[in-house]
Amino acid sequence: MRIVLPAAIISALFMTAPVFAAPCASLTALKLPATTITAAEVVPAGAFRPPGLRPDALPADELRAFERFPAFCRVQGVIAPSSDSHIEFEVWMPLSGWNGKYLGVGNGGYAGSITYWAPGVTTSNDPTLQSALMAGYATSSTDTGHEAGEIDGRWALGHREKIIDFGYRAIHETAEKSKSIVHAFYGEAPRHSYFDSCSNGGRQGLMEAQRYPADYGGVIVGDPAASFTHGTVEIWWEQQATEKDPASYIPADKWPAVQAAVLAKCDARDGLEDGLIDDPRRCDFNPRMLLCHGPESPSCLTAPQIAALEKIYAGPRDPQGRQIYPGLLPGGETGGPIDWAAAISGSARGHTVMDGLLAGWADLMQNPIGHSHSISAESLARLYDVALGRILDATNPDLTAFEARGGKLILFHGWSDPGIPPLATVDYYERVVARMGRTDAERFTRLYMVPGMPHCVGGSGPNTFGAKMLSALDRWVEKGVAPQAIVATKYRTNGDPTSGIARTRPLCPYPEVARYKGTGSIDVAANFACGAPPR
């Protein structure tokens, strides 16, 4: 007698035993241009320790995240598009539960390692191989062609091809090769391909949309170092302001007093006293109100320190007063993990994150001696533009080719970013609107500015939204539903969902801001609506 099984049961039987076009281990034989697959193996479900992970550096709840790894096919390879290229990359593909999509993840700083994982896997706005895999994506990452720490630029000395790999070629090559590997393994190409990253990774995402519009159908760009050249001039400008004259150095313990004074002056300007400034451009804080009138203390600034802070807010300008690059904005001087204390003050004068970045930049410029105190910001910008602008800068507002292919772009930036001035991203977005026309631009791009958030994560405001933003991009690409408000969450302890929710707040498409409806808790997103900024 013939037994006919219901279709749902047949489907379930096949789902429990997936059939792949090629076994994972066989992918070492895959032939791709200028590429060698060095390893391919199945990693069983359970505990997986990415290279470089020190268990003692993570709290128990973070370690438990590694115990939930699904089984996946791990492919390692090297791409060599030039005789001096050695671009290491990895592709991770879930053995079950693949969502049919591919997600490329980027790098911070000067790259130099594959982005396996990061603390706060469930709250990060910057995906990793770990978080992408756990969300069901086939995913990949690259070291961009060198091995080094994120602020170490010594690899660049005498290696222009490696600088080109870092600048744009490695991310593009990795996207192409990764999608071919995904196709070979599953027997079908990804339905959609996305890129999502922050900081230098944001620059990488913009570079992909500008140079290689066919690589990704959707791109999320966070706090992008889009103009690497002029952004470095701004870092140099800060260093000159606080370190050229030892009396101008602002110790880390003074930033809480600065932020308190800024909030006292400007917090209520948006109609709500909530410890956040919705748009710091509207804040008319004058640092001179903090002038010490007696002995110097953490609650006041000396005259040279005030002059330094005024320069930091102003940003570098040429002799005619024209802006070379925006300065930082008031209101987020504390609240890390990378806050003004780390970026500008460091542990001591000359020992800051920015000092390290400038040392690395000198190597990219093939100048191991470093930077001169006597050169002007204008001359420095011109020098950087000629040397590296065409390789590193992702500032082209013409996204016609990306838009024509149906590409969607979401940008975000923390208003309190001490590493990359937020107005640089506002300026880029507005130049895209000017170049493409507002109607066309709004068909494929959105900008979200995040009150109280410093560089990519953390801060005093609701700052966790990465997974929701990726879902919004997915709906936009796949279903044509343009994103509107995206709800961000602040946990009582930043990065720890188990600590409980302290506040939720909608992030609104720029230039709109979250406006309180007038009733209910100011800690609940439902009591806000997106609207025009208050006058």
Buried (B, 14 or more C-beta within 10 A) or exposed (E): EEEEEEEEEEEEEEEEEEEBEBEBEBBBEBEBEEBEBEEBBBBEBEEBEBEEBEEEEBEEBBBEBBEEBBBBBBBBBBBBBBEBBBBBBBBBBBBEBBBBBBBBBBBBBBBBBBBBBBBBBBBBBBBBBBBBBBBBBBBBBBBBBBEBBBBBBBBBBEBBBBBBBBBBBBBBBBBBBBBBBBBBBBEEBBEBBBBBBBBBBBBBBBBBBBBBBBBBBBBBBBBBBBBBBBBBBBBBBBBBBBBEEEEBBBBBEBBBBBBBBBBEBBBEBBEBEBBBBBBBBEBEBEBEEBEBEEEEEEBBBBEBBBBBBBBBBBBBBBEEEEBBBBBBBBBBBBBBBBBBBBBBBBEEBEEBBBBBBBBBBBBBBBBEEEBEEEEBBBEBBBBBBEBBBEBBBBBBBEBEBBBEBEBBBBBBBBBBBBBBBBBBBBBBBBBBBEBBEEEBBEBBBBBBBBBBBBBBBBBBBBBBBBBBBBEBBBBBBBEEEBBEBBBBBBBEEBBBBEEEBEBBBBBBBBEBBBBBEEEEEBBEBEBBBBEEBEE
